[in-house]
């Protein structure tokens, strides 16, 4: 993903997938008040968006691996 708009689309799609297919995981995506900006229009950089997308991907991947182990499918 080369531009911030594409990364935002990826974040939105992955978040929606987690919400609909893995609701037990979705509750962990709540924003931490400490990380929320206090400015009305904070500047968000491409690197921050990419890092967030990667963290979502890692969270889902870890959940899937753990879920498989719990079900004895691994």
GISUL-V474410 format. One record per residue. N is the residue number from 1. PHI is phi as a letter, one per 20 degrees, with the letter a starting at -180 (* if undefined). PSI is psi as a letter, one per 30 degrees, with the letter a starting at -180 (* if undefined). OMEGA is omega as a letter, one per 30 degrees, with the letter a starting at -180 (none if undefined). Layout:
N | PHI | PSI | OMEGA
N | PHI | PSI | OMEGA
This chain:
1 | * | k | a
2 | e | f | a
3 | c | l | a
4 | g | e | a
5 | f | e | l
6 | f | e | l
7 | f | e | l
8 | f | e | l
9 | f | e | l
10 | f | e | l
11 | f | e | a
12 | f | e | a
13 | f | e | a
14 | f | e | l
15 | f | e | l
16 | f | e | l
17 | f | e | l
18 | f | e | a
19 | f | e | a
20 | e | e | a
21 | e | f | a
22 | c | i | a
23 | g | f | l
24 | f | f | l
25 | e | f | a
26 | g | e | a
27 | f | f | l
28 | e | f | a
29 | e | g | l
30 | g | k | a
31 | f | k | l
32 | e | k | a
33 | g | f | l
34 | f | e | a
35 | e | f | l
36 | f | k | a
37 | f | l | l
38 | e | f | a
39 | f | l | a
40 | f | e | a
41 | c | i | a
42 | f | k | l
43 | e | k | l
44 | d | k | a
45 | e | l | a
46 | g | e | a
47 | f | e | l
48 | f | e | l
49 | f | e | l
50 | f | e | l
51 | f | e | a
52 | f | e | l
53 | f | e | l
54 | f | e | l
55 | f | e | l
56 | f | e | l
57 | f | e | l
58 | f | e | l
59 | f | e | l
60 | f | e | l
61 | f | e | l
62 | f | e | l
63 | f | e | a
64 | f | e | l
65 | f | e | l
66 | f | e | a
67 | f | e | l
68 | f | e | l
69 | f | e | a
70 | f | e | a
71 | e | f | a
72 | m | g | a
73 | e | f | a
74 | e | * | none
